[in-house]
Amino acid sequence: MGLDFPKRVRNLAVGAITGSALLFLTGCSDEPHSQIKRLAMPIPASKEAHHMYDLWHWSWLAAMITGVIVWGLMAYVAVKFRRRSEADIPVQTRYNLPIEIFYTVAPVMMVIVFFFFTVQTQDDVLHAPKNLTAANAQADLNVTVTAQQWSWTFNYAKGSDALGGDVVWESGTTANRPTLWLVKGRSVSFDLFSPDVIHSFWIPVFLFKMDVVPGRQAYNHFTLTPDRSGTFEGKCAELCGVYHSRMLFNVKVTDQAAFDAHMAKLKQEGNIGMNLGGAQVRTVAGLDTNGGQE
Ligand SMILES: [Cu+2]
């Protein structure tokens, strides 16, 4: 009877491990598999995103190595110094100064290393001049982004001959997502503006987001260069109110010709001038008929 319990536990453990391994292996199609390889990151779509991607991977590698060493040591001491009988109590050690110094210094060293590479990545990513006018002058395209409850307006001020010195805009509503147009290989400087509350401008494939803070226009801006064409998703990443989850937009990274054609179309539609708040943006009509896309 005495041996029954551990045996049952062992069978249970083997069953659980085999079961979850089977579930894990059969549940893998190609897409999740490549996501696992990228450690859950989307495929980067801008020059700057690769810096974040590398930081993410190397941090995970460092964390895994640390984890393996720590788990290994834990398993080792648990087995090696276990209590072997009722009578024999393992040596009880307290206040081992060298070890205490080691486990204070080692994590501090790790934090310093992570901090160093984080700052380095931040500098690589936020490479645009602090001054908006200088940043706009350096970039190929200028886009002023208005984030407001509950959608986005994109103002294009530079980057296409079709603009002819004008600013054109495209606005969305909760039911009608706007699309942000960008050109592959051409740098774009974004200036973020909010007329109401704090939002966050997030395009996951660029592995980057920045808050859109009222009163901080010309401060919260950044430059990036898309390096992969395609249609991507963008969203608000700051809980900004009831319909926050509806603050979605599309991002289209195309070639210059398609971009020019779209700018000409916006101009033709009369969307001329800087639009820092779409009148229709608060419209919530169609919320229930949007295919439940949250
Ligand atoms: Cu928002």
Boltz pocket constraint, residues with backbone or C-beta under 6 A from the ligand:
constraints:
  - pocket:
      binder: B
      contacts: [[A, 147], [A, 148], [A, 149], [A, 198], [A, 199], [A, 200], [A, 236], [A, 237], [A, 238], [A, 239], [A, 240], [A, 244], [A, 247]]
      max_distance: 6.0
